[in-house]
Amino acid sequence: MKEQRKNLVKYIIPSMLGNVCLFLLTIVDGMFVGNGVGPNALGAVSLAMPFVMLVSAITSLLNIGGVAVASVRFGRGDTKGANQAFMHSLSANAVVFALVSATGILFSHQIAALLGANDTYVQMVSDYIHWYSVFLLPTAIFYCLNTFARNDGNPNISLITSITVTACNIFGDWLFVYPLKMGIAGAAIATGIATTIGLFVALSHYIRKKGNLRIQKFHFELPLLRKIMLRGVPEMIAQFANPITTFSMNRILITYLGDLSVNAFSVISYAASLFASLMYGLAGGLQPLYGQSYGAKDDKSLRYYFRSGQRLALIGGLCIWALTFVLAKPACILFGAEEAAIEIVKASMPKYCLNYVFAASSSVIGAYLFSTKRTPYAITLNVCRSLVFNSVCINLLPHLFGYEFVWFTVAVAEASCFVIASVLRKVSERNGIIYK
């Protein structure tokens, strides 16, 4: 067990810290936008988040699916096969995000309107989406290289690149928002430049040959690309939870509780993104351990990593929820929220963030299922989490229990999904773990 404990520390801590740094990109944008441009600009960034989160979902499809395949092949000792999976993911990122980038640049105004931006927000949302899209291709390549480096036995490079990107983004936000006075567009440009710099840092892992993966010519295999995408579907669906939740929350808030509640929710969303980064960092750190143990048919290690992940998820979720009772007002000050929104944030943040008590455990179970070739179970779980329960609870329960109940709806949805996750895991192992 000593070796397994070392692996937990080796993979989970860099993954969680790296994820926190990357999510700080969004939080830093919010700080500079809220203080340097104004509270309406903060609301505009919140309205643009479903587009950003959609990009994240596509990234998960191509990258998480690839590393899931590669980690199992590493566990089997098949380095050549792992490199094939890497090159297929990298190439798919280049093609897909060239198209997504062009769409965001050319149709930013239409996308802003589709996201529900009214006259107060539409131009600012459009500006943010336009400039965010300009840098989408290097950003996508950066995330791909960074994710695979972690699975290539070098989790520390992921942390180094994340710190580099965050530091560059902080400086860029200050430069573009304050001295250059480029407003919300400046925040998007700063993020794009920072991730482009991160791309070159992540490349060092491959140029210096720190692991087994190489950027090289490869033979395209359509069945392998299908396998990667299939294995990535559960995490892609999981990523849709954020844009669907944000879109549904914004719709209810702007319709029934007013612009002030939208601005308050933007503050809560920024704080929640930090909490989510810890949750996804835990699941991301466990993923290569699950995959490699499964590929090696090491039943003892696999079960140890799962039990440890569940304990860490429960403790972490409870700690996050407890922190919300003291972080609400500092978060408002940090993001420059107007005085009237502070009381809303203080009252609503603990209600909204109660969901992480359950969501962290569900994410760990989801990573466990898709990393061990139980894709149908993982898809079922993440469809419930992302496409069904969040949307239904947010859009239905406020009409039954009053519109202020909207702040509890995500917790209700995640609690229901945790029960489903636990049942699916037990059903999938009713005859023990089956190695394929």
C-alpha positions as CSV (number, residue, x, y, z in Angstrom):
1,M,0.0,0.0,0.0
2,K,3.0,2.3,0.5
3,E,3.5,2.5,-3.3
4,Q,-0.1,3.2,-3.9
5,R,-0.1,6.0,-1.3
6,K,2.9,7.6,-3.1
7,N,1.1,7.4,-6.4
8,L,-2.0,9.2,-4.9
9,V,0.2,12.0,-3.8
10,K,2.2,12.1,-7.0
11,Y,-0.8,12.4,-9.3
12,I,-3.6,13.9,-7.2
13,I,-1.8,16.9,-5.7
14,P,-0.4,18.3,-9.0
15,S,-3.7,17.6,-10.7
16,M,-5.7,19.5,-8.1
17,L,-3.2,22.4,-7.9
18,G,-2.9,22.6,-11.7
19,N,-6.7,22.6,-12.1
20,V,-7.0,25.4,-9.5
21,C,-4.5,27.4,-11.4
22,L,-6.3,26.9,-14.7
23,F,-9.7,27.8,-13.2
24,L,-8.0,30.9,-11.7
25,L,-7.9,32.1,-15.3
26,T,-11.6,32.6,-15.2
27,I,-11.6,34.0,-11.6
28,V,-8.8,36.5,-12.5
29,D,-10.9,37.6,-15.5
30,G,-13.8,38.2,-13.2
31,M,-11.7,40.2,-10.7
32,F,-10.4,42.5,-13.3
33,V,-13.6,42.8,-15.3
34,G,-15.7,43.4,-12.2
35,N,-13.4,46.0,-10.7
36,G,-12.0,47.5,-13.9
37,V,-15.1,47.5,-16.2
38,G,-18.2,47.2,-13.9
39,P,-20.8,44.8,-12.5
40,N,-22.7,44.5,-15.8
41,A,-19.5,43.3,-17.5
42,L,-19.2,40.7,-14.8
43,G,-22.7,39.6,-15.6
44,A,-21.8,39.5,-19.3
45,V,-18.9,37.1,-18.6
46,S,-21.4,34.9,-16.7
47,L,-23.7,34.9,-19.7
48,A,-20.8,33.9,-22.0
49,M,-19.8,31.0,-19.8
50,P,-22.0,28.4,-21.5
51,F,-20.0,28.9,-24.7
52,V,-16.7,28.6,-22.8
53,M,-18.0,25.5,-21.1
54,L,-19.1,24.0,-24.4
55,V,-15.6,24.4,-25.6
56,S,-14.5,22.6,-22.4
57,A,-16.9,19.7,-23.2
58,I,-15.5,19.2,-26.7
59,T,-12.0,19.3,-25.2
60,S,-13.0,16.5,-22.8
61,L,-14.4,14.4,-25.6
62,L,-11.1,14.5,-27.5
63,N,-8.5,14.6,-24.7
64,I,-10.0,12.6,-21.8
65,G,-11.1,9.9,-24.2
66,G,-7.6,9.8,-25.6
67,V,-5.9,9.6,-22.2
68,A,-8.3,6.9,-21.0
69,V,-7.2,4.7,-24.0
70,A,-3.6,5.6,-23.5
71,S,-3.4,4.9,-19.8
72,V,-4.9,1.4,-20.2
73,R,-2.3,0.8,-23.0
74,F,0.5,2.1,-20.7
75,G,-0.7,-0.4,-18.1
76,R,-0.4,-3.2,-20.6
77,G,3.1,-2.0,-21.6
78,D,1.9,-1.0,-25.1
79,T,3.8,2.3,-25.5
80,K,3.4,2.4,-29.3
81,G,-0.4,2.0,-28.9
82,A,-0.5,4.8,-26.3
83,N,1.4,7.1,-28.7
84,Q,-1.1,6.3,-31.4
85,A,-4.0,7.4,-29.1
86,F,-2.0,10.6,-28.3
87,M,-1.5,11.6,-31.9
88,H,-5.1,10.9,-32.9
89,S,-6.3,13.1,-30.0
90,L,-3.8,15.9,-30.9
91,S,-4.8,15.9,-34.6
92,A,-8.5,15.8,-33.8
93,N,-8.1,18.9,-31.6
94,A,-6.4,20.8,-34.4
95,V,-9.2,20.1,-36.9
96,V,-12.2,20.5,-34.6
97,F,-11.0,23.7,-32.9
98,A,-10.0,25.4,-36.1
99,L,-13.7,25.1,-37.1
100,V,-15.0,26.1,-33.6
101,S,-12.7,29.1,-33.6
102,A,-13.9,30.3,-37.0
103,T,-17.6,29.9,-35.8
104,G,-17.0,32.0,-32.7
105,I,-15.2,34.7,-34.5
106,L,-17.7,35.1,-37.3
107,F,-21.0,34.6,-35.4
108,S,-20.2,36.0,-31.9
109,H,-23.2,38.4,-31.9
110,Q,-25.6,35.6,-32.8
111,I,-24.1,33.3,-30.2
112,A,-24.5,36.1,-27.5
113,A,-28.2,36.5,-28.4
114,L,-28.7,32.7,-28.3
115,L,-27.2,32.6,-24.8
116,G,-30.0,35.0,-23.6
117,A,-28.1,38.2,-23.4
118,N,-30.5,41.2,-23.4
119,D,-29.7,44.8,-24.6
120,T,-27.7,45.4,-21.4
121,Y,-25.3,42.6,-22.1
122,V,-25.4,41.6,-25.7
123,Q,-22.4,43.7,-27.1
124,M,-20.2,42.8,-24.2
125,V,-21.0,39.1,-24.4
126,S,-20.3,39.2,-28.2
127,D,-16.9,40.9,-27.7
128,Y,-15.9,38.3,-25.1
129,I,-16.8,35.4,-27.3
130,H,-15.2,36.9,-30.4
131,W,-11.8,37.4,-28.8
132,Y,-12.0,34.1,-26.8
133,S,-12.5,32.3,-30.1
134,V,-9.4,34.0,-31.7
135,F,-7.2,32.0,-29.4
136,L,-9.2,28.7,-29.3
137,L,-6.8,26.6,-31.5
138,P,-3.6,27.2,-29.5
139,T,-5.7,26.9,-26.3
140,A,-7.0,23.5,-27.4
141,I,-3.6,22.2,-28.3
142,F,-2.2,23.4,-25.0
143,Y,-4.9,21.4,-23.0
144,C,-4.2,18.3,-25.1
145,L,-0.5,18.4,-24.5
146,N,-0.9,19.2,-20.9
147,T,-3.4,16.4,-20.2
148,F,-1.3,13.7,-22.0
149,A,1.9,14.8,-20.2
150,R,0.3,14.0,-16.9
151,N,-0.6,10.5,-18.1
152,D,2.9,10.1,-19.5
153,G,4.4,9.9,-16.0
154,N,5.0,13.6,-15.6
155,P,2.2,15.1,-13.5
156,N,4.5,18.0,-12.4
157,I,4.7,19.5,-15.9
158,S,1.0,19.9,-15.8
159,L,1.4,22.0,-12.6
160,I,4.3,24.0,-14.0
161,T,2.3,24.9,-17.1
162,S,-0.8,25.8,-15.1
163,I,1.2,28.1,-12.9
164,T,2.9,29.8,-15.9
165,V,-0.5,30.3,-17.6
166,T,-2.1,31.8,-14.5
167,A,0.8,34.2,-13.9
168,C,0.8,35.4,-17.5
169,N,-3.0,35.8,-17.4
170,I,-2.9,37.9,-14.2
171,F,-0.4,40.3,-15.8
172,G,-2.3,40.3,-19.1
173,D,-5.6,41.1,-17.4
174,W,-4.0,44.0,-15.6
175,L,-2.4,45.3,-18.8
176,F,-5.4,45.0,-21.2
177,V,-8.1,46.1,-18.7
178,Y,-6.4,49.0,-16.9
179,P,-3.6,50.7,-18.9
180,L,-4.9,49.7,-22.3
181,K,-8.6,50.1,-21.3
182,M,-9.8,47.3,-23.6
183,G,-12.6,46.2,-21.3
184,I,-14.1,42.8,-21.5
185,A,-12.4,42.0,-24.8
186,G,-9.1,42.7,-23.1
187,A,-9.8,40.0,-20.5
188,A,-10.5,37.4,-23.2
189,I,-7.3,38.5,-25.1
190,A,-5.2,38.1,-21.9
191,T,-6.5,34.6,-21.4
192,G,-5.8,33.6,-25.0
193,I,-2.2,34.9,-24.9
194,A,-1.5,33.2,-21.5
195,T,-2.7,29.8,-22.8
196,T,-0.6,30.2,-26.0
197,I,2.4,30.8,-23.8
198,G,1.4,27.7,-21.8
199,L,1.4,25.7,-25.1
200,F,5.1,26.2,-25.5
201,V,5.8,25.3,-21.9
202,A,3.8,22.0,-22.3
203,L,5.7,21.3,-25.5
204,S,9.0,21.0,-23.5
205,H,7.8,17.7,-22.1
206,Y,7.8,16.2,-25.7
207,I,10.8,18.1,-27.1
208,R,13.0,17.0,-24.2
209,K,11.6,13.5,-24.3
210,K,10.7,13.4,-20.6
211,G,8.2,10.5,-21.1
212,N,7.3,7.9,-23.7
213,L,4.9,10.0,-25.9
214,R,6.3,11.7,-29.1
215,I,4.8,14.1,-31.6
216,Q,5.5,12.2,-34.8
217,K,4.0,10.9,-38.0
218,F,1.3,8.3,-37.4
219,H,-1.0,6.0,-39.3
220,F,-4.7,7.2,-39.0
221,E,-7.1,4.5,-37.8
222,L,-10.8,5.4,-37.9
223,P,-11.7,2.6,-35.3
224,L,-9.2,4.1,-32.9
225,L,-10.6,7.6,-33.3
226,R,-14.1,6.2,-32.7
227,K,-12.8,4.4,-29.6
228,I,-11.3,7.6,-28.2
229,M,-14.4,9.6,-28.8
230,L,-16.6,6.9,-27.3
231,R,-14.4,6.8,-24.2
232,G,-14.5,10.6,-24.1
233,V,-18.3,10.8,-24.3
234,P,-19.0,10.4,-20.6
235,E,-16.7,13.3,-19.7
236,M,-18.0,15.4,-22.5
237,I,-21.5,14.9,-21.2
238,A,-20.3,15.7,-17.7
239,Q,-18.9,19.0,-18.9
240,F,-22.3,19.9,-20.3
241,A,-23.5,20.1,-16.7
242,N,-21.9,23.5,-16.3
243,P,-23.2,25.3,-19.4
244,I,-26.7,23.8,-18.9
245,T,-26.7,24.7,-15.2
246,T,-25.4,28.2,-15.9
247,F,-27.8,28.8,-18.8
248,S,-30.8,27.5,-16.8
249,M,-29.9,29.5,-13.7
250,N,-29.4,32.7,-15.7
251,R,-32.7,32.2,-17.4
252,I,-34.6,31.8,-14.2
253,L,-32.8,34.6,-12.4
254,I,-33.1,37.2,-15.2
255,T,-36.7,36.3,-15.8
256,Y,-38.0,36.2,-12.2
257,L,-35.4,37.7,-9.8
258,G,-33.8,40.4,-12.0
259,D,-30.4,41.6,-13.2
260,L,-29.1,42.0,-9.7
261,S,-29.5,38.3,-9.1
262,V,-27.7,37.6,-12.3
263,N,-24.8,39.7,-11.2
264,A,-24.8,37.9,-7.8
265,F,-24.8,34.5,-9.5
266,S,-21.8,35.6,-11.5
267,V,-19.9,36.1,-8.2
268,I,-21.1,32.7,-7.0
269,S,-20.1,31.1,-10.3
270,Y,-16.6,32.4,-10.0
271,A,-16.2,31.0,-6.5
272,A,-17.9,27.8,-7.5
273,S,-15.4,27.4,-10.4
274,L,-12.6,27.3,-7.9
275,F,-14.5,24.6,-5.9
276,A,-15.2,22.7,-9.1
277,S,-11.5,22.8,-10.1
278,L,-10.6,20.9,-6.9
279,M,-13.3,18.3,-7.6
280,Y,-12.2,17.8,-11.2
281,G,-8.6,17.8,-10.2
282,L,-9.2,14.9,-7.8
283,A,-11.0,12.9,-10.5
284,G,-8.4,13.8,-13.1
285,G,-5.5,12.7,-10.8
286,L,-7.2,9.4,-10.1
287,Q,-7.9,8.7,-13.8
288,P,-4.4,7.6,-14.9
289,L,-4.2,5.4,-11.7
290,Y,-7.5,3.8,-12.5
291,G,-6.5,3.2,-16.1
292,Q,-3.0,1.9,-15.5
293,S,-4.3,-0.5,-12.7
294,Y,-7.0,-1.7,-15.0
295,G,-4.6,-2.2,-17.9
296,A,-2.3,-4.2,-15.6
297,K,-5.3,-6.2,-14.2
298,D,-4.2,-5.1,-10.7
299,D,-7.4,-5.6,-8.8
300,K,-6.0,-4.7,-5.4
301,S,-4.6,-1.3,-6.5
302,L,-7.7,-0.4,-8.5
303,R,-10.0,-1.0,-5.5
304,Y,-7.6,0.9,-3.2
305,Y,-7.5,4.0,-5.5
306,F,-11.3,3.9,-5.7
307,R,-11.9,3.8,-1.9
308,S,-9.3,6.5,-1.4
309,G,-10.9,8.7,-4.0
310,Q,-14.3,8.3,-2.4
311,R,-13.0,9.3,1.0
312,L,-11.1,12.3,-0.3
313,A,-14.3,13.4,-2.3
314,L,-16.5,13.3,0.8
315,I,-14.1,15.2,3.0
316,G,-13.3,17.7,0.3
317,G,-17.0,18.3,-0.5
318,L,-17.9,19.0,3.1
319,C,-14.9,21.3,3.5
320,I,-15.9,23.3,0.4
321,W,-19.5,23.7,1.6
322,A,-18.3,24.8,5.1
323,L,-16.0,27.5,3.5
324,T,-18.9,29.1,1.6
325,F,-20.3,30.5,4.9
326,V,-17.2,32.6,5.3
327,L,-16.1,33.3,1.7
328,A,-19.2,35.0,0.4
329,K,-18.5,38.6,1.4
330,P,-14.7,38.4,0.5
331,A,-15.7,37.0,-2.9
332,C,-18.0,40.0,-3.5
333,I,-15.2,42.4,-2.6
334,L,-12.8,40.5,-4.8
335,F,-15.0,40.7,-7.8
336,G,-16.3,44.2,-7.3
337,A,-19.9,43.3,-6.8
338,E,-22.3,46.2,-6.0
339,E,-23.4,46.6,-2.4
340,A,-27.0,45.4,-3.2
341,A,-25.7,42.1,-4.5
342,I,-23.6,41.2,-1.4
343,E,-26.6,40.1,0.7
344,I,-27.8,37.9,-2.1
345,V,-24.4,36.2,-2.4
346,K,-24.1,35.8,1.3
347,A,-27.5,34.1,1.6
348,S,-27.3,32.1,-1.6
349,M,-23.7,30.8,-1.9
350,P,-24.0,28.1,0.8
351,K,-27.3,26.9,-0.7
352,Y,-25.9,26.7,-4.2
353,C,-22.5,25.1,-3.2
354,L,-24.1,22.4,-1.1
355,N,-24.1,20.5,-4.4
356,Y,-20.4,19.8,-4.1
357,V,-20.9,17.5,-1.1
358,F,-22.5,15.1,-3.6
359,A,-20.9,16.2,-6.9
360,A,-17.3,15.4,-5.9
361,S,-18.2,11.7,-5.1
362,S,-20.2,11.4,-8.4
363,S,-17.2,12.8,-10.4
364,V,-14.9,10.2,-8.8
365,I,-17.3,7.4,-9.6
366,G,-17.7,8.7,-13.2
367,A,-13.9,8.7,-13.7
368,Y,-13.7,5.2,-12.3
369,L,-16.3,3.9,-14.7
370,F,-15.0,5.4,-17.9
371,S,-11.4,4.6,-17.0
372,T,-12.2,0.9,-16.6
373,K,-14.1,0.4,-19.9
374,R,-17.6,0.7,-18.3
375,T,-18.5,3.4,-20.8
376,P,-22.3,2.7,-20.9
377,Y,-22.6,3.1,-17.1
378,A,-20.5,6.3,-17.2
379,I,-22.7,7.7,-20.0
380,T,-25.8,6.8,-18.1
381,L,-24.5,8.6,-15.0
382,N,-23.4,11.7,-16.8
383,V,-26.5,12.0,-18.9
384,C,-28.5,12.1,-15.6
385,R,-26.1,14.7,-14.1
386,S,-25.7,16.9,-17.1
387,L,-28.7,16.7,-19.4
388,V,-31.6,15.6,-17.2
389,F,-31.5,16.3,-13.4
390,N,-29.9,19.7,-13.4
391,S,-32.1,21.1,-16.1
392,V,-35.3,19.6,-14.7
393,C,-34.6,20.6,-11.1
394,I,-33.6,24.2,-12.0
395,N,-36.5,24.8,-14.4
396,L,-39.2,23.0,-12.4
397,L,-38.6,23.2,-8.7
398,P,-38.7,27.0,-8.4
399,H,-42.2,27.0,-9.8
400,L,-43.2,24.6,-7.1
401,F,-41.4,25.9,-4.1
402,G,-40.9,29.6,-4.9
403,Y,-38.2,31.3,-7.1
404,E,-35.8,31.7,-4.2
405,F,-35.6,27.9,-4.1
406,V,-33.6,28.1,-7.3
407,W,-30.4,28.3,-5.2
408,F,-31.1,24.8,-3.8
409,T,-31.9,23.1,-7.1
410,V,-28.4,22.0,-8.1
411,A,-27.9,20.4,-4.7
412,V,-31.1,18.4,-5.1
413,A,-30.0,17.3,-8.6
414,E,-26.5,16.3,-7.5
415,A,-27.8,14.4,-4.5
416,S,-30.1,12.4,-6.8
417,C,-27.3,11.7,-9.2
418,F,-25.0,10.5,-6.4
419,V,-27.5,7.8,-5.5
420,I,-27.7,6.8,-9.2
421,A,-23.8,6.7,-9.4
422,S,-23.6,4.4,-6.4
423,V,-26.2,2.1,-7.8
424,L,-24.5,2.0,-11.3
425,R,-21.1,1.2,-9.8
426,K,-22.5,-1.7,-7.7
427,V,-24.5,-3.1,-10.6
428,S,-21.4,-2.9,-12.9
429,E,-19.4,-5.0,-10.3
430,R,-22.1,-7.5,-9.4
431,N,-19.8,-10.2,-10.8
432,G,-16.6,-8.5,-9.9
433,I,-14.4,-6.3,-12.1
434,I,-14.2,-7.6,-15.6
435,Y,-10.9,-6.9,-17.5
436,K,-11.1,-6.5,-21.2
